[in-house]
Amino acid sequence: MESLTGEQKALLLNEVSRISSGELLNANKDLASFLASGASDIDLSGCSLLRPEVCKDMFTSVGSMQLISMNISDCHPYMSGLMLSEVWDHVPRLEKLEFRATSLLLNFNRAIKDLAVKCERITHIDLSLSVNLSDDAVSTLLASCRELRVLKVANCPRITDDAFRVQPISSSLAELEMWGNRAITDVALQRIGCNEDIRLRRLLLTGTSTTSRGLQSLNLDEVRTLELGECELFVEDIRFILLSARNLERLDLSWCDNVEDEMLGRIAGHAQCLTHLDMRKCSEITDVSMEQLCSTRSQLVHLGLARCDSLGDSSVRSICNHCKTLQSLDLSWLNEVTAAGIEEVVCKLSCLTSLKLEGCKPLCDSHLEMASRNLKVLREFHMGWCNSPTDDMIDELVTKLPSVIVWDYYGREHVGDLAKKRTKP
């Protein structure tokens, strides 16, 4: 059974504001049928008008017993933890819970602890952006959910190293998102590393206070995605990471002040599986190391270089000459890139589906005309703060490339006909 459709969600939002909870399932035949059929997946994210008592009635119905996946992110802010604890009794098969961006206050952490006890099959939990999530609640999840594979607690300001004090942490843990939690240090990574059987595949640490010392306590053999934005890293740290994570496919070093040519040379020489690289605001890298990177890592499909102030047309030329299959490129705010550099991009990188040129002042109508002829699979084109392209030429671009969405100087969307179908709720 598919997730709740956009039409059903809209209908639910309309009705829930004017009918009582007892009438909801009778009044909304689509939703009633959906739950009664034994649906395995339901998505109510963003239903901020969904009253708590209505939510309870829905999930305590007989049909909800079969639910495997539930998304109640960004729902009603006054949903109580006690009510959620009762809901858990009716979803014993639950394996995946997405509960992001909650400002729930009352008994929130109790509800999370009860989840760990009542839903033993849970393997995937996303509690990111939860301002009241506590160390105790996370610790209980790690101690009780022995099958837990994915834990997302990004940007939860109350989370510290103590959330990982429980030992041993489940060997099943494969994905961990902790970005934006400045109170997380190497201690948390060292505690995770105490279980040598943990083989993380995805680790997001951007905005934490971790360093390579913490990473050295982890087994990185299976890591495919590693985000280390804002972390303190040096050349030898990168060398260790690349030698330890030989299967690394995605690396994010954005806002890492110490990234320079020698470090990029290490990436060029050792990251043989790398397909995605982000280096936003790595101002010390130059055209020389970009040539080395592109000539040895031509398999790249995504490259993010926004605000890398030292890069100019020479780097763009290296990208266009070597990375022919690049699908996503971000050159935003590269002030040294000229109109000639932009022309190379829109003429040579025919596989691009996403192009970001925000703040690239030389961008003009002629570049858009070239893009309409050469970038046939383009789906996203960001040109905010570029004041030369005219509305008429942008409209012509989305006519010729009906699958594209263009964001203009003011951030307004210009949407092609096929893209409208793609983005329709």
Summary of the structure (lengths in Angstrom):
residues: 425
radius of gyration: 24.2
end to end distance: 18.3
largest distance: 68.0
contacts: 1475
relative contact order: 0.05
helix: 38%
strand: 12%
